[in-house]
Amino acid sequence: MFATRTIICIGVVVLTASLAQAATSDYTLVDHFHSQNFFKEFEFFSQPDPTRGFVKYVDGATANRDGLAGYYQNAVYLGVDHTNTTTSGRPSTRVSSKKAYTKGLFVIDIAHMPAGKTDNGSCGLWPALWTVGPEWPSSGEIDILEGVNTRSSNVVTLHTKAECMVTNTGAVKGSNLATADCSSGNGDVGCRQDTYAKNNYGAGFNEAGGGVYVVEWDTSVINAWFFSHGAALPATLLSSSSNNGTAAPAPDTASLGPPLAVFQPDESCQLNQLFKDHNLIINTDFCGGWGANDWHDDETCKKLAPNCEDYVGANPEAFAEAYWLINSIKVYQKAGNNGTAAGGAAMKKKREVRQALPFMA
């Protein structure tokens, strides 16, 4: 059975001094998510949006029926409704890994992320790929890939409950530590690192064919790298980011160069206590606490409609490119830190979405 759009439906620092860098050879592959097993290992979230977004997250059966989730070009497809107007929230997808992780090395290969064909087309969008523990912010949060509206480069952020001050010493030139306080005492801002490459987020990311995010979460540091598919991947990533094989070696982080973002904690910040039991989450939100507030400061977006919700509700065609294509996600861990089972907290051309209801079992 084929949906209208024909998508195959279901049934991301090493410090240069290197003292804080984990020994890559200590990592072994514990999970490999790809088009053959993704919807067995991730579950759909269909509750009201905690960030007050103008969104209606759908369950797996609805996503399958309406062509909002499935497979396309051998990758995992997670999309949104881009056909109908709405006054109650745009239907979208949010999924969470059934397993939770404490520390690890994550290699995330993405072919496409939610965006407009131009920066203007991204008004209203708030896509995110992130990890979070069972009690926010007590268990911490790592925002790997995120942005809103016409932002053209990625924002990498940590959130904690208790005081946690960080530096970004060793990050690639151009990454800016906008806020150093990760704690909830800093509101919902967290410790945020702004980046400026045009190919690591949104329309620029997609134009370059996507890319690979590598995230190292260790006892003493959290690092994130990005490598565009528009350039040659480091040799150490070629086998690690591949979908082939079940024993892909962990990438050698020492050879990856300066990270896109570095979170080096000071003595007040105990990563072992503040970050634990994280599920991987992928979602596409609209407006919400960040996007709606940013709307009125965004010179491009505020010309389109009085507010974010009005624009998102009345312009479904603006979100034809608002979908994820995930090639693979690999999780590496050291002995003793294995993931534990846990519940989950318009393109002009046609896109094929094949129905795959058996994966809903």
One Martini backbone bead per residue (centre of mass of N, CA, C, O) as a GRO file, in nm:
protein
  361
    1MET     BB    1   0.098   0.035   0.021
    2PHE     BB    2   0.040   0.383  -0.080
    3ALA     BB    3   0.108   0.687  -0.038
    4THR     BB    4   0.083   0.982  -0.192
    5ARG     BB    5   0.411   1.043  -0.156
    6THR     BB    6   0.583   0.788  -0.150
    7ILE     BB    7   0.672   0.693   0.141
    8ILE     BB    8   0.816   0.471   0.363
    9CYS     BB    9   0.621   0.344   0.595
   10ILE     BB   10   0.531   0.246   0.882
   11GLY     BB   11   0.387   0.025   1.146
   12VAL     BB   12   2.712   1.497   1.730
   13VAL     BB   13   3.642   1.745   2.225
   14VAL     BB   14   3.845   1.783   2.170
   15LEU     BB   15   4.097   1.878   2.330
   16THR     BB   16   4.397   1.983   2.238
   17ALA     BB   17   4.532   1.862   2.497
   18SER     BB   18   4.355   1.578   2.565
   19LEU     BB   19   4.287   1.510   2.870
   20ALA     BB   20   3.955   1.479   2.820
   21GLN     BB   21   3.989   1.249   2.635
   22ALA     BB   22   3.873   0.974   2.516
   23ALA     BB   23   3.930   0.645   2.458
   24THR     BB   24   3.833   0.504   2.172
   25SER     BB   25   3.923   0.202   2.218
   26ASP     BB   26   3.704   0.165   2.460
   27TYR     BB   27   3.493   0.141   2.242
   28THR     BB   28   3.168  -0.001   2.177
   29LEU     BB   29   2.917  -0.133   2.003
   30VAL     BB   30   2.558  -0.120   2.106
   31ASP     BB   31   2.416   0.061   1.870
   32HIS     BB   32   2.213   0.031   1.554
   33PHE     BB   33   2.040   0.265   1.365
   34HIS     BB   34   1.795   0.196   1.105
   35SER     BB   35   1.571   0.107   0.859
   36GLN     BB   36   1.535  -0.195   0.992
   37ASN     BB   37   1.491  -0.084   1.328
   38PHE     BB   38   1.387   0.194   1.428
   39PHE     BB   39   1.065   0.126   1.492
   40LYS     BB   40   1.159  -0.072   1.732
   41GLU     BB   41   1.354   0.152   1.903
   42PHE     BB   42   1.126   0.363   1.862
   43GLU     BB   43   0.896   0.609   1.996
   44PHE     BB   44   0.601   0.776   2.014
   45PHE     BB   45   0.493   1.112   2.063
   46SER     BB   46   0.138   1.232   2.174
   47GLN     BB   47   0.161   1.473   2.348
   48PRO     BB   48   0.174   1.755   2.471
   49ASP     BB   49   0.374   2.018   2.434
   50PRO     BB   50   0.615   2.130   2.660
   51THR     BB   51   0.681   2.406   2.465
   52ARG     BB   52   0.414   2.526   2.335
   53GLY     BB   53   0.350   2.435   2.059
   54PHE     BB   54   0.227   2.444   1.717
   55VAL     BB   55   0.144   2.120   1.781
   56LYS     BB   56   0.071   1.768   1.666
   57TYR     BB   57   0.150   1.486   1.791
   58VAL     BB   58   0.177   1.165   1.660
   59ASP     BB   59   0.120   0.856   1.627
   60GLY     BB   60   0.221   0.579   1.463
   61ALA     BB   61  -0.040   0.512   1.307
   62THR     BB   62  -0.080   0.799   1.192
   63ALA     BB   63   0.193   0.832   1.055
   64ASN     BB   64   0.151   0.593   0.866
   65ARG     BB   65  -0.117   0.676   0.729
   66ASP     BB   66  -0.006   0.993   0.654
   67GLY     BB   67   0.310   0.997   0.582
   68LEU     BB   68   0.511   1.095   0.845
   69ALA     BB   69   0.642   0.798   0.841
   70GLY     BB   70   0.954   0.618   0.740
   71TYR     BB   71   1.086   0.562   0.406
   72TYR     BB   72   1.378   0.706   0.225
   73GLN     BB   73   1.640   0.617   0.063
   74ASN     BB   74   1.722   0.421   0.311
   75ALA     BB   75   1.576   0.610   0.517
   76VAL     BB   76   1.458   0.787   0.782
   77TYR     BB   77   1.128   0.920   0.807
   78LEU     BB   78   1.038   1.258   0.941
   79GLY     BB   79   0.739   1.440   0.944
   80VAL     BB   80   0.487   1.663   0.811
   81ASP     BB   81   0.224   1.853   0.758
   82HIS     BB   82   0.181   2.002   0.401
   83THR     BB   83  -0.154   2.046   0.329
   84ASN     BB   84  -0.295   2.165   0.588
   85THR     BB   85  -0.480   2.358   0.760
   86THR     BB   86  -0.463   2.527   1.097
   87THR     BB   87  -0.582   2.599   1.455
   88SER     BB   88  -0.431   2.348   1.651
   89GLY     BB   89  -0.190   2.230   1.496
   90ARG     BB   90   0.077   2.075   1.350
   91PRO     BB   91   0.140   1.788   1.226
   92SER     BB   92   0.379   1.559   1.384
   93THR     BB   93   0.709   1.436   1.487
   94ARG     BB   94   0.806   1.228   1.778
   95VAL     BB   95   1.100   1.058   1.897
   96SER     BB   96   1.214   0.781   2.115
   97SER     BB   97   1.425   0.599   2.271
   98LYS     BB   98   1.409   0.306   2.457
   99LYS     BB   99   1.688   0.376   2.526
  100ALA     BB  100   1.930   0.454   2.772
  101TYR     BB  101   2.207   0.691   2.842
  102THR     BB  102   2.545   0.690   2.991
  103LYS     BB  103   2.727   0.794   2.802
  104GLY     BB  104   2.929   0.838   2.499
  105LEU     BB  105   2.930   0.760   2.141
  106PHE     BB  106   2.788   0.957   1.872
  107VAL     BB  107   2.674   0.861   1.539
  108ILE     BB  108   2.515   1.098   1.308
  109ASP     BB  109   2.345   1.032   1.005
  110ILE     BB  110   2.238   1.296   0.779
  111ALA     BB  111   2.050   1.394   0.487
  112HIS     BB  112   1.801   1.549   0.635
  113MET     BB  113   1.637   1.854   0.742
  114PRO     BB  114   1.441   2.076   0.867
  115ALA     BB  115   1.326   2.309   0.609
  116GLY     BB  116   1.372   2.540   0.382
  117LYS     BB  117   1.473   2.637   0.070
  118THR     BB  118   1.488   2.884   0.242
  119ASP     BB  119   1.513   3.085   0.505
  120ASN     BB  120   1.219   3.181   0.487
  121GLY     BB  121   1.095   2.882   0.501
  122SER     BB  122   1.173   2.853   0.829
  123CYS     BB  123   0.943   2.981   0.935
  124GLY     BB  124   0.830   2.822   1.247
  125LEU     BB  125   1.068   2.643   1.300
  126TRP     BB  126   1.169   2.357   1.545
  127PRO     BB  127   1.426   2.170   1.529
  128ALA     BB  128   1.541   1.849   1.691
  129LEU     BB  129   1.843   1.696   1.833
  130TRP     BB  130   1.839   1.496   2.137
  131THR     BB  131   1.902   1.469   2.495
  132VAL     BB  132   1.729   1.309   2.784
  133GLY     BB  133   1.609   1.279   3.090
  134PRO     BB  134   1.343   1.189   3.302
  135GLU     BB  135   1.423   1.465   3.468
  136TRP     BB  136   1.349   1.792   3.421
  137PRO     BB  137   1.686   1.893   3.474
  138SER     BB  138   1.821   1.666   3.657
  139SER     BB  139   1.942   1.479   3.397
  140GLY     BB  140   1.960   1.650   3.161
  141GLU     BB  141   2.076   1.817   2.844
  142ILE     BB  142   2.140   1.756   2.482
  143ASP     BB  143   2.185   1.982   2.217
  144ILE     BB  144   2.284   1.909   1.891
  145LEU     BB  145   2.029   1.999   1.693
  146GLU     BB  146   1.933   2.351   1.652
  147GLY     BB  147   1.650   2.576   1.571
  148VAL     BB  148   1.508   2.893   1.438
  149ASN     BB  149   1.379   2.999   1.172
  150THR     BB  150   1.642   3.191   1.013
  151ARG     BB  151   1.845   3.017   1.106
  152SER     BB  152   2.180   2.898   0.962
  153SER     BB  153   2.287   2.773   1.240
  154ASN     BB  154   2.394   2.597   1.496
  155VAL     BB  155   2.283   2.491   1.829
  156VAL     BB  156   2.465   2.415   2.128
  157THR     BB  157   2.328   2.253   2.431
  158LEU     BB  158   2.302   2.278   2.787
  159HIS     BB  159   2.116   2.121   3.066
  160THR     BB  160   2.062   2.203   3.414
  161LYS     BB  161   1.997   2.231   3.752
  162ALA     BB  162   2.260   2.277   3.854
  163GLU     BB  163   2.543   2.413   3.878
  164CYS     BB  164   2.711   2.501   3.553
  165MET     BB  165   3.027   2.577   3.438
  166VAL     BB  166   3.169   2.674   3.118
  167THR     BB  167   3.389   2.604   2.851
  168ASN     BB  168   3.535   2.629   2.492
  169THR     BB  169   3.806   2.509   2.488
  170GLY     BB  170   3.896   2.392   2.155
  171ALA     BB  171   3.721   2.505   1.963
  172VAL     BB  172   3.627   2.608   1.684
  173LYS     BB  173   3.656   2.862   1.494
  174GLY     BB  174   3.352   3.061   1.572
  175SER     BB  175   3.268   2.948   1.825
  176ASN     BB  176   3.020   3.062   2.067
  177LEU     BB  177   2.990   3.139   2.407
  178ALA     BB  178   2.700   3.277   2.505
  179THR     BB  179   2.665   3.073   2.756
  180ALA     BB  180   2.798   2.933   3.077
  181ASP     BB  181   2.518   2.860   3.210
  182CYS     BB  182   2.339   2.550   3.252
  183SER     BB  183   2.130   2.627   3.445
  184SER     BB  184   1.801   2.693   3.552
  185GLY     BB  185   1.892   2.980   3.660
  186ASN     BB  186   1.904   3.047   3.328
  187GLY     BB  187   1.662   2.926   3.260
  188ASP     BB  188   1.620   2.799   2.920
  189VAL     BB  189   1.911   2.847   2.793
  190GLY     BB  190   2.172   2.767   2.895
  191CYS     BB  191   2.465   2.641   2.746
  192ARG     BB  192   2.558   2.823   2.459
  193GLN     BB  193   2.657   2.741   2.116
  194ASP     BB  194   2.750   2.927   1.852
  195THR     BB  195   2.735   2.895   1.503
  196TYR     BB  196   2.859   2.971   1.138
  197ALA     BB  197   2.796   2.748   0.957
  198LYS     BB  198   2.598   2.688   0.657
  199ASN     BB  199   2.616   2.342   0.671
  200ASN     BB  200   2.487   2.264   0.987
  201TYR     BB  201   2.198   2.390   0.890
  202GLY     BB  202   1.933   2.352   0.719
  203ALA     BB  203   1.948   2.447   0.398
  204GLY     BB  204   2.261   2.415   0.388
  205PHE     BB  205   2.266   2.122   0.474
  206ASN     BB  206   2.094   2.011   0.233
  207GLU     BB  207   2.266   2.122  -0.007
  208ALA     BB  208   2.519   1.931   0.105
  209GLY     BB  209   2.377   1.643   0.195
  210GLY     BB  210   2.450   1.681   0.478
  211GLY     BB  211   2.564   1.485   0.779
  212VAL     BB  212   2.794   1.445   1.065
  213TYR     BB  213   2.744   1.372   1.402
  214VAL     BB  214   2.963   1.400   1.692
  215VAL     BB  215   2.933   1.263   2.028
  216GLU     BB  216   3.107   1.326   2.341
  217TRP     BB  217   3.033   1.158   2.652
  218ASP     BB  218   3.199   1.227   2.944
  219THR     BB  219   3.313   1.280   3.257
  220SER     BB  220   3.484   1.572   3.161
  221VAL     BB  221   3.327   1.592   2.870
  222ILE     BB  222   3.158   1.771   2.595
  223ASN     BB  223   3.143   1.685   2.246
  224ALA     BB  224   3.118   1.838   1.906
  225TRP     BB  225   3.086   1.733   1.569
  226PHE     BB  226   3.118   1.833   1.214
  227PHE     BB  227   3.032   1.669   0.886
  228SER     BB  228   3.007   1.716   0.562
  229HIS     BB  229   2.891   1.574   0.263
  230GLY     BB  230   3.035   1.810   0.086
  231ALA     BB  231   3.276   1.655   0.209
  232ALA     BB  232   3.530   1.483   0.313
  233LEU     BB  233   3.549   1.235   0.515
  234PRO     BB  234   3.691   1.106   0.758
  235ALA     BB  235   3.825   0.800   0.769
  236THR     BB  236   3.715   0.725   1.061
  237LEU     BB  237   3.400   0.764   0.954
  238LEU     BB  238   3.328   0.574   0.720
  239SER     BB  239   3.263   0.315   0.893
  240SER     BB  240   3.090   0.447   1.125
  241SER     BB  241   2.859   0.575   0.915
  242SER     BB  242   2.781   0.317   0.819
  243ASN     BB  243   2.534   0.062   0.753
  244ASN     BB  244   2.748  -0.148   0.760
  245GLY     BB  245   2.741  -0.360   0.981
  246THR     BB  246   2.790  -0.450   1.354
  247ALA     BB  247   3.128  -0.363   1.403
  248ALA     BB  248   3.191  -0.077   1.404
  249PRO     BB  249   3.424   0.134   1.457
  250ALA     BB  250   3.536   0.370   1.639
  251PRO     BB  251   3.612   0.674   1.619
  252ASP     BB  252   3.894   0.883   1.607
  253THR     BB  253   3.889   1.170   1.786
  254ALA     BB  254   4.193   1.263   1.756
  255SER     BB  255   4.138   1.299   1.420
  256LEU     BB  256   3.896   1.533   1.401
  257GLY     BB  257   3.963   1.771   1.553
  258PRO     BB  258   3.809   2.037   1.623
  259PRO     BB  259   3.533   2.110   1.768
  260LEU     BB  260   3.237   2.273   1.746
  261ALA     BB  261   3.190   2.179   2.055
  262VAL     BB  262   3.269   2.275   2.402
  263PHE     BB  263   3.228   2.122   2.741
  264GLN     BB  264   3.408   2.263   3.006
  265PRO     BB  265   3.414   2.209   3.327
  266ASP     BB  266   3.410   2.311   3.630
  267GLU     BB  267   3.413   2.242   3.969
  268SER     BB  268   3.088   2.283   3.987
  269CYS     BB  269   3.078   2.049   3.759
  270GLN     BB  270   2.910   1.728   3.760
  271LEU     BB  271   2.849   1.518   3.514
  272ASN     BB  272   2.773   1.250   3.666
  273GLN     BB  273   2.523   1.400   3.816
  274LEU     BB  274   2.376   1.575   3.567
  275PHE     BB  275   2.413   1.315   3.366
  276LYS     BB  276   2.143   1.080   3.283
  277ASP     BB  277   1.947   0.873   3.122
  278HIS     BB  278   1.935   0.905   2.795
  279ASN     BB  279   1.732   0.996   2.540
  280LEU     BB  280   1.666   0.992   2.209
  281ILE     BB  281   1.562   1.284   2.013
  282ILE     BB  282   1.316   1.351   1.746
  283ASN     BB  283   1.198   1.673   1.613
  284THR     BB  284   0.909   1.883   1.499
  285ASP     BB  285   0.854   2.209   1.562
  286PHE     BB  286   0.633   2.496   1.643
  287CYS     BB  287   0.743   2.768   1.775
  288GLY     BB  288   0.709   2.819   2.081
  289GLY     BB  289   0.913   2.947   2.320
  290TRP     BB  290   1.127   3.027   2.100
  291GLY     BB  291   0.995   3.085   1.818
  292ALA     BB  292   0.775   3.293   1.908
  293ASN     BB  293   0.969   3.498   2.041
  294ASP     BB  294   1.157   3.536   1.785
  295TRP     BB  295   0.962   3.647   1.570
  296HIS     BB  296   0.967   3.961   1.664
  297ASP     BB  297   1.300   3.965   1.588
  298ASP     BB  298   1.235   3.871   1.293
  299GLU     BB  299   1.245   4.037   0.999
  300THR     BB  300   1.124   3.818   0.814
  301CYS     BB  301   0.885   3.682   0.972
  302LYS     BB  302   0.710   3.937   1.069
  303LYS     BB  303   0.612   3.993   0.761
  304LEU     BB  304   0.415   3.734   0.727
  305ALA     BB  305   0.302   3.769   1.032
  306PRO     BB  306   0.200   3.853   1.347
  307ASN     BB  307   0.247   3.537   1.399
  308CYS     BB  308   0.347   3.216   1.409
  309GLU     BB  309   0.076   3.059   1.416
  310ASP     BB  310  -0.058   3.187   1.168
  311TYR     BB  311   0.150   3.092   0.963
  312VAL     BB  312   0.150   2.785   1.013
  313GLY     BB  313  -0.160   2.737   0.971
  314ALA     BB  314  -0.179   2.886   0.660
  315ASN     BB  315   0.121   2.736   0.547
  316PRO     BB  316   0.185   2.429   0.450
  317GLU     BB  317   0.384   2.462   0.196
  318ALA     BB  318   0.635   2.565   0.376
  319PHE     BB  319   0.672   2.234   0.486
  320ALA     BB  320   0.792   2.030   0.265
  321GLU     BB  321   1.104   2.038   0.407
  322ALA     BB  322   0.996   1.917   0.698
  323TYR     BB  323   1.241   1.678   0.721
  324TRP     BB  324   1.375   1.369   0.809
  325LEU     BB  325   1.696   1.196   0.726
  326ILE     BB  326   1.810   0.891   0.857
  327ASN     BB  327   2.068   0.680   0.818
  328SER     BB  328   2.223   0.681   1.114
  329ILE     BB  329   2.279   0.535   1.450
  330LYS     BB  330   2.560   0.532   1.671
  331VAL     BB  331   2.650   0.350   1.975
  332TYR     BB  332   2.910   0.407   2.208
  333GLN     BB  333   3.075   0.215   2.475
  334LYS     BB  334   3.176   0.146   2.778
  335ALA     BB  335   3.229  -0.050   3.015
  336GLY     BB  336   2.936  -0.009   3.226
  337ASN     BB  337   2.760   0.196   2.997
  338ASN     BB  338   2.506   0.073   2.919
  339GLY     BB  339   2.220   0.069   2.793
  340THR     BB  340   1.884   0.106   2.906
  341ALA     BB  341   1.583   0.017   2.946
  342ALA     BB  342   1.330   0.252   2.818
  343GLY     BB  343   1.095   0.467   2.807
  344GLY     BB  344   0.939   0.720   2.614
  345ALA     BB  345   0.894   1.019   2.680
  346ALA     BB  346   0.717   2.095  -0.082
  347MET     BB  347   0.783   1.903  -0.270
  348LYS     BB  348   0.746   1.879  -0.609
  349LYS     BB  349   0.825   1.611  -0.580
  350LYS     BB  350   0.795   1.285  -0.527
  351ARG     BB  351   0.746   1.086  -0.227
  352GLU     BB  352   0.825   0.780  -0.106
  353VAL     BB  353   0.596   0.590   0.121
  354ARG     BB  354   0.614   0.303   0.277
  355GLN     BB  355   0.434   0.069   0.415
  356ALA     BB  356   0.507  -0.067   0.774
  357LEU     BB  357   0.329  -0.199   1.012
  358PRO     BB  358   0.507  -0.424   1.147
  359PHE     BB  359   0.686  -0.203   1.305
  360MET     BB  360   0.455  -0.155   1.530
  361ALA     BB  361   0.502  -0.416   1.718
   0.00000   0.00000   0.00000
